[in-house]
């Protein structure tokens, strides 16, 4: 903490901000603990994936410890042509980089599921309440699929993005794990140069990297529609 100068607080943090930073969960360390407990075991894990680039560095980490199945469920993506492009890019990447060890499941695309879920939140800014609902919508479908198909573990690629809130993502994951009788793998995949590695792998494989989150609202906020 520091003395707040008259007329401003440049360079200073409030006590509550310092307390939050000091007590923020260390998700990479929690993930390491899971890996250590697994030992040589490689149990099945269902990974919700938002796109190929975000999956790239995440799979490098997870495939050493789990038998990974990727679930592509993203009704938020707009327009349909963009959805198809991202789905095909993910499938192509998996075929080239993980053909022998990663399965891909694509759920039906129904954008009305997203619009119904976020009704009343259309004017929320990015990282606001609409995004929280969107995280939960997609992660809950992953939890439902995991439960129905005998997976014990599940997680999502969402935390590899610097624009996503890892605390909300992990809180939702833990809530869903309790609700569906699963185990959620804690993560903050952007840490330890995970996001940087996704950029490197995207260049290596020539992956299409979108420049907006995916939904109509984020596209319009960036002048894409």
Rosetta blueprint (number, residue, H / E / L):
1 X L
2 X L
3 X L
4 X L
5 X L
6 X L
7 X L
8 X L
9 X L
10 X L
11 X L
12 X L
13 X L
14 X L
15 X H
16 X H
17 X H
18 X H
19 X H
20 X H
21 X H
22 X H
23 X H
24 X L
25 X L
26 X L
27 X H
28 X H
29 X H
30 X H
31 X H
32 X H
33 X H
34 X H
35 X H
36 X H
37 X H
38 X H
39 X L
40 X L
41 X L
42 X L
43 X L
44 X E
45 X E
46 X E
47 X E
48 X E
49 X L
50 X L
51 X L
52 X H
53 X H
54 X H
55 X H
56 X H
57 X H
58 X H
59 X H
60 X H
61 X H
62 X H
63 X L
64 X L
65 X L
66 X L
67 X E
68 X E
69 X E
70 X E
71 X E
72 X E
73 X L
74 X L
75 X L
76 X L
77 X L
78 X L
79 X L
80 X H
81 X H
82 X H
83 X H
84 X H
85 X H
86 X H
87 X H
88 X H
89 X H
90 X H
91 X H
92 X H
93 X H
94 X H
95 X H
96 X H
97 X H
98 X L
99 X L
100 X L
101 X L
102 X L
103 X E
104 X E
105 X E
106 X E
107 X L
108 X L
109 X L
110 X L
111 X H
112 X H
113 X H
114 X H
115 X H
116 X H
117 X H
118 X L
119 X L
120 X L
121 X L
122 X L
123 X L
124 X L
125 X L
126 X L
127 X L
128 X L
129 X H
130 X H
131 X H
132 X H
133 X H
134 X H
135 X H
136 X H
137 X H
138 X H
139 X H
140 X H
141 X H
142 X H
143 X H
144 X H
145 X H
146 X H
147 X H
148 X H
149 X L
150 X L
151 X L
152 X L
153 X E
154 X E
155 X E
156 X E
157 X L
158 X H
159 X H
160 X H
161 X L
162 X L
163 X L
164 X L
165 X L
166 X H
167 X H
168 X H
169 X H
170 X H
171 X H
172 X H
173 X H
174 X H
175 X H
176 X H
177 X H
178 X H
179 X H
180 X H
181 X L
182 X L
183 X E
184 X E
185 X L
186 X L
187 X L
188 X L
189 X L
190 X L
191 X L
192 X L
193 X L
194 X H
195 X H
196 X H
197 X H
198 X H
199 X H
200 X H
201 X H
202 X H
203 X H
204 X H
205 X H
206 X L
207 X L
208 X L
209 X L
210 X L
211 X L
212 X L
213 X L
214 X L
215 X L
216 X H
217 X H
218 X H
219 X H
220 X H
221 X H
222 X L
223 X L
224 X L
225 X L
